[in-house]
Amino acid sequence: MTSPSSSIAPSRTRVLAGAIGAPLTFVVLWIAPVPLEEPAHRLAAIFGAVLVAWVTEVVPIAVTALLIAPLLVVTGVAEAKESFRHYADPLLYLFVGGFFIAEAMRLHGLDRRIAKAIVTSRGVRGLPGRVRVALMIAGGLLSMWISNTASTAILVPILLGMLGGRKADPKSDTGALLALAYGCSIGGLGTLIGSPPNVITVRLLREADVSLSFVDWSLVGLPAVIVIGAAIFYVTRWLYPTGGRFEAHDDPDGTHHEPFEDVPEAWSRGERVTALAFGLAVAGWIIPGVGSAVGMPHADAIKAALHPGVVALLASSVLFLVPDPEHGRTLPWSQAVKIDWGIILLFGGGIALGTQLVETGLAAAMSHGFVELTGIESLWTLTAACCLFTIFFTEVCSNTASANMLVPLVIAIAVELEVSPIPPALAVGLAASCAFMLPIATGPNAIVYSTGRVAQPEMIRTGLILNLLSAVLVFGLLRILCPLLGWA
């Protein structure tokens, strides 16, 4: 998953540009003589200002999202009850419950135990190529359930410790760090909870009367993780060949260290309860989709009862019920409140904005203009354009904000073209997590860049290749899978 606060703080120049550009954009669009109905015209001013604020991060993007509802009310676009209700959308609680489980994993060290099981598995330890793959797999698996920034923060110190246990090889070190960061970034594609754009895409498709389940998303997301992950491995191995064995290392004071030596052999009660909550959540998310696929009796009733947000909250409630000898409860409320509430606000604001884009007719007007301007007429040309544009747009804008802005528009364009909205919407949702070029683009990029072992030109060169490859791979997957799944 990706946090809205996961990137490097914006520069003063960027903030100044936002401070001037956002209100200026609002005023210009407000007074411009555009051929729109009054509610759509007013929303265009809000949308333009929000876009500038999100790209420049003049204020934290969650704050911008929180201001969307008040702006809709004071400009007369929508009433307060309608504008604010989206901040309590049921799908938002998928992330609330997921964040609780992720926080418990971190608190009790279950995340490190999972990483240890993968990285120190038989046949991996000491072999650079296999260690690189193992760390990518560990990061990818963790990022399906917890923040990709947190996954990277867990694994980078482990990798750096391993790098200290062999002869220095700067080029190989760069490749290992980039492979790890990129693996953590794309891991979130695998599950609906893995990355915010996933939920945004599914939620906005639901507004277009298209319902995708947890399993439905993974039918596309998991293949995307595999093929893009393979591309990351081979590109980083080509540009940065592996060299030297990874061994245990010694600190300058002579202290000997083994990887994951801080992970105890015995599982604590907190780890066991957290694993139980995690297992209950995964089962609850998967059962409705599997039940529908195999024709389980009462499948529709089960699907209605096991809404993803309901499952997340019920599963995570175990963490507050079971006592823990060290912390009082498996997840004390004092720890639970530390989850990233900003991303919940970001979802709510994005849904409020996306809903009004449709209801005022602004999305339809913008899509009509886009079709006329570009000449795009087919589903797959639109999908290809969405893949390429989103990947590079999200280099300078939060992937959550990118999805909030782009998914409603591409759905409207699909409606304008009278084609299925699913492939282009999925193209945006998947491509929004494939930003590999800049340190500011994602939390994982920022973390490995901050180690001082990855030069920005190296990240840009590697990221450019992977951005282009990812656009092709995402398009190719959608072109193959969507018709097979009946989505095109």
SULDA-V660349 format. One record per residue. N is the residue number from 1. SS is DSSP state (H for helix, E for strand, - for the rest). PSI is psi in whole degrees, 0 to 359 (999 if undefined). D_CENTER is the distance of its C-alpha to the mean C-alpha in Angstrom with 1 decimal. Layout:
# SULDA-V660349
N:SS:PSI:D_CENTER  N:SS:PSI:D_CENTER
This chain:
# SULDA-V660349
1:-:158:4.5  2:-:134:4.4  3:-:144:7.7  4:-:348:9.5  5:-:23:12.2  6:-:352:10.8  7:-:170:12.6  8:-:144:16.4  9:-:140:18.5  10:-:154:19.7  11:-:162:23.2  12:H:325:26.2  13:H:318:26.8  14:H:318:23.4  15:H:317:23.9  16:H:319:27.4  17:H:321:26.4  18:H:319:24.1  19:H:327:26.9  20:H:317:29.3  21:H:322:27.2  22:H:306:25.5  23:H:325:28.8  24:H:318:30.6  25:H:318:28.3  26:H:311:28.8  27:H:315:32.5  28:H:314:32.9  29:H:329:31.1  30:H:320:32.9  31:H:352:36.3  32:-:139:35.7  33:-:75:37.8  34:-:146:35.2  35:-:69:36.1  36:-:154:33.9  37:-:156:34.8  38:H:314:34.8  39:H:320:31.7  40:H:322:29.7  41:H:315:31.3  42:H:321:30.4  43:H:327:26.7  44:H:321:26.6  45:H:317:27.6  46:H:314:24.9  47:H:316:22.2  48:H:316:23.6  49:H:319:23.7  50:H:317:20.1  51:H:312:18.8  52:H:318:20.9  53:H:321:19.9  54:H:319:16.2  55:H:319:16.8  56:H:341:19.4  57:-:46:18.0  58:-:326:21.6  59:-:162:20.6  60:-:140:17.3  61:H:333:14.9  62:H:325:15.0  63:H:317:18.8  64:H:315:18.7  65:H:322:16.9  66:H:331:19.5  67:H:349:22.3  68:H:312:21.4  69:H:311:23.4  70:H:322:26.4  71:H:321:26.6  72:H:323:26.6  73:H:310:29.5  74:H:336:31.6  75:-:357:31.5  76:-:14:32.6  77:-:321:29.8  78:-:160:29.2  79:-:161:30.8  80:H:316:29.3  81:H:318:29.0  82:H:320:27.0  83:H:320:24.8  84:H:344:23.9  85:H:337:23.5  86:H:342:19.9  87:H:356:18.9  88:H:25:20.0  89:-:137:18.4  90:-:326:18.4  91:-:339:14.8  92:H:330:13.9  93:H:348:15.8  94:H:319:13.6  95:H:326:11.4  96:H:308:14.7  97:H:319:16.1  98:H:320:13.2  99:H:322:13.2  100:H:315:16.9  101:H:319:16.9  102:H:321:14.6  103:H:321:17.0  104:H:322:19.9  105:H:314:18.7  106:H:317:18.7  107:H:319:21.9  108:H:358:23.8  109:-:15:22.5  110:H:327:21.3  111:H:320:18.2  112:H:328:20.8  113:H:319:23.1  114:H:315:20.5  115:H:319:20.0  116:H:317:23.8  117:H:326:24.5  118:H:311:22.6  119:H:328:23.6  120:-:16:27.2  121:-:159:27.8  122:-:135:31.1  123:-:357:31.2  124:-:313:28.4  125:-:128:29.8  126:-:343:31.4  127:-:113:30.5  128:H:314:28.2  129:H:317:26.8  130:H:324:26.1  131:H:319:24.7  132:H:315:22.2  133:H:316:21.2  134:H:319:21.2  135:H:322:19.0  136:H:317:16.4  137:H:316:16.8  138:H:313:16.7  139:H:318:13.5  140:H:315:11.8  141:H:317:13.4  142:H:320:12.6  143:H:346:8.8  144:-:342:9.1  145:-:333:10.5  146:-:170:10.0  147:-:137:8.0  148:H:332:7.7  149:H:316:10.1  150:H:319:12.3  151:H:316:12.5  152:H:319:13.6  153:H:328:15.9  154:H:316:17.5  155:H:334:18.2  156:H:315:19.2  157:H:325:22.4  158:H:314:23.3  159:H:316:23.1  160:H:322:25.0  161:H:321:27.6  162:H:321:28.0  163:H:328:28.4  164:-:350:31.2  165:-:17:33.0  166:-:172:34.0  167:-:137:35.6  168:-:135:33.6  169:-:84:31.9  170:H:321:29.8  171:H:316:28.6  172:H:322:27.5  173:H:316:25.9  174:H:315:23.7  175:H:318:22.7  176:H:317:21.9  177:H:317:19.7  178:H:318:17.8  179:H:318:17.4  180:H:312:16.0  181:H:314:13.4  182:H:324:12.4  183:H:319:12.5  184:H:323:10.1  185:H:316:7.6  186:H:348:8.2  187:H:326:8.8  188:H:346:5.6  189:H:339:7.0  190:H:333:10.0  191:-:159:9.9  192:-:326:9.4  193:-:352:8.3  194:-:326:5.9  195:-:140:2.5  196:H:319:4.4  197:H:333:5.5  198:H:309:6.8  199:H:320:8.9  200:H:316:9.9  201:H:312:11.2  202:H:319:13.0  203:H:317:14.4  204:H:329:15.7  205:H:326:17.1  206:H:326:19.0  207:H:333:20.6  208:-:20:21.9  209:-:33:23.4  210:-:121:21.0  211:-:119:19.8  212:-:132:17.3  213:-:177:17.2  214:H:315:15.0  215:H:319:17.1  216:H:314:17.0  217:H:315:13.3  218:H:335:13.8  219:H:334:16.8  220:H:320:14.9  221:H:316:11.6  222:H:315:13.8  223:H:325:16.1  224:H:318:13.4  225:H:316:12.4  226:H:310:16.2  227:H:320:17.4  228:H:323:14.9  229:H:318:15.4  230:H:319:19.1  231:H:318:19.0  232:H:314:17.5  233:H:312:20.2  234:H:324:23.0  235:H:315:22.2  236:H:327:22.0  237:H:324:25.1  238:H:314:26.9  239:H:330:26.3  240:-:80:26.6  241:-:146:28.8  242:-:152:28.8  243:-:144:31.9  244:-:141:33.6  245:-:145:33.1  246:-:129:30.8  247:-:173:33.0  248:-:155:33.3  249:E:162:34.0  250:E:136:36.4  251:-:165:35.9  252:-:332:38.6  253:-:5:40.4  254:-:359:40.8  255:-:131:38.4  256:E:138:37.1  257:E:135:33.5  258:-:147:32.0  259:-:135:28.2  260:-:28:26.9  261:-:343:30.4  262:-:355:29.2  263:-:116:27.9  264:-:156:30.9  265:-:315:32.3  266:-:141:32.6  267:-:137:29.8  268:-:165:30.0  269:H:320:30.2  270:H:319:27.0  271:H:317:25.2  272:H:317:27.0  273:H:320:26.1  274:H:318:22.4  275:H:323:22.5  276:H:313:24.4  277:H:318:21.9  278:H:314:19.0  279:H:319:21.3  280:H:318:22.3  281:H:312:18.8  282:H:317:17.9  283:H:316:21.4  284:H:327:21.1  285:H:328:17.9  286:H:323:19.6  287:H:314:23.2  288:H:317:23.1  289:H:318:21.7  290:H:319:24.1  291:H:317:26.9  292:H:322:26.7  293:H:324:26.6  294:H:4:29.8  295:-:35:31.6  296:-:139:31.6  297:-:141:34.1  298:-:31:32.7  299:H:321:29.3  300:H:320:28.7  301:H:321:29.7  302:H:318:27.5  303:H:321:24.5  304:H:321:25.5  305:H:322:26.0  306:-:58:22.9  307:-:141:20.3  308:H:321:16.9  309:H:322:17.1  310:H:314:20.7  311:H:314:20.0  312:H:316:17.4  313:H:318:20.1  314:H:316:23.0  315:H:317:21.6  316:H:341:20.6  317:H:335:24.1  318:H:326:25.6  319:H:331:24.4  320:H:344:26.5  321:H:325:29.5  322:-:126:30.3  323:E:155:32.1  324:E:131:31.4  325:-:332:34.3  326:-:323:32.4  327:-:5:30.2  328:E:303:32.1  329:E:162:29.4  330:-:318:26.6  331:-:99:24.2  332:-:147:26.3  333:H:327:25.4  334:H:333:25.8  335:H:323:22.8  336:H:325:20.8  337:-:353:20.9  338:-:0:19.0  339:-:166:15.6  340:-:87:13.4  341:H:338:15.1  342:H:324:14.0  343:H:333:10.7  344:H:316:13.1  345:H:321:15.2  346:H:319:12.7  347:H:311:12.0  348:H:313:15.8  349:H:319:16.7  350:H:319:14.5  351:H:319:16.1  352:H:315:19.5  353:H:313:19.3  354:H:320:18.2  355:H:316:21.0  356:H:330:23.6  357:H:322:22.8  358:H:311:23.9  359:H:328:26.7  360:-:347:28.4  361:-:2:28.4  362:H:319:26.7  363:H:319:23.9  364:H:319:26.8  365:H:317:28.8  366:H:320:26.1  367:H:321:25.4  368:H:317:29.2  369:H:321:29.5  370:H:316:26.7  371:H:317:28.5  372:H:321:31.8  373:H:316:30.7  374:H:336:28.9  375:-:8:31.1  376:-:130:28.2  377:-:346:29.7  378:-:157:28.0  379:H:314:24.8  380:H:334:23.9  381:H:318:24.8  382:H:316:22.4  383:H:317:19.6  384:H:317:20.3  385:H:321:20.4  386:H:318:17.0  387:H:308:15.5  388:H:314:17.4  389:H:315:17.1  390:H:317:13.3  391:H:318:12.8  392:H:329:15.4  393:H:321:14.7  394:-:355:11.2  395:-:330:13.2  396:-:4:14.9  397:-:141:12.7  398:-:140:9.5  399:H:330:6.7  400:H:314:7.0  401:H:320:10.7  402:H:313:10.9  403:H:318:9.8  404:H:322:12.2  405:H:320:14.9  406:H:324:14.8  407:H:313:14.3  408:H:325:17.5  409:H:317:19.4  410:H:330:18.8  411:H:317:19.7  412:H:322:22.8  413:H:319:23.7  414:H:319:23.6  415:H:319:25.9  416:H:321:28.1  417:H:354:28.4  418:-:47:29.0  419:-:171:26.5  420:-:133:23.7  421:-:351:20.6  422:H:308:18.4  423:H:312:18.1  424:H:326:17.4  425:H:317:14.8  426:H:326:13.0  427:H:316:13.6  428:H:313:11.6  429:H:319:8.7  430:H:314:8.7  431:H:334:10.0  432:-:342:7.6  433:-:12:5.6  434:-:47:9.3  435:-:111:10.7  436:-:358:13.3  437:-:319:16.3  438:-:147:16.3  439:-:328:16.0  440:-:350:14.7  441:-:319:11.8  442:-:161:9.5  443:H:312:10.5  444:H:317:11.5  445:H:316:13.6  446:H:320:15.2  447:H:312:16.2  448:H:329:17.9  449:H:324:19.4  450:H:347:20.9  451:-:343:22.7  452:-:2:25.1  453:-:1:25.1  454:-:113:22.8  455:-:144:24.5  456:H:318:22.5  457:H:325:24.6  458:H:318:23.6  459:H:319:19.9  460:H:315:20.5  461:H:310:22.7  462:H:317:20.5  463:H:323:17.4  464:H:315:19.5  465:H:315:20.6  466:H:327:17.3  467:H:312:15.9  468:H:317:19.0  469:H:318:18.9  470:H:321:15.3  471:H:317:16.4  472:H:316:19.4  473:H:318:17.9  474:H:315:15.3  475:H:314:18.4  476:H:317:20.6  477:H:314:18.6  478:H:323:18.4  479:H:328:22.1  480:H:313:23.1  481:H:320:21.1  482:H:313:21.2  483:H:322:25.0  484:H:326:25.4  485:H:0:23.4  486:-:26:25.3  487:-:6:22.6  488:-:999:24.4
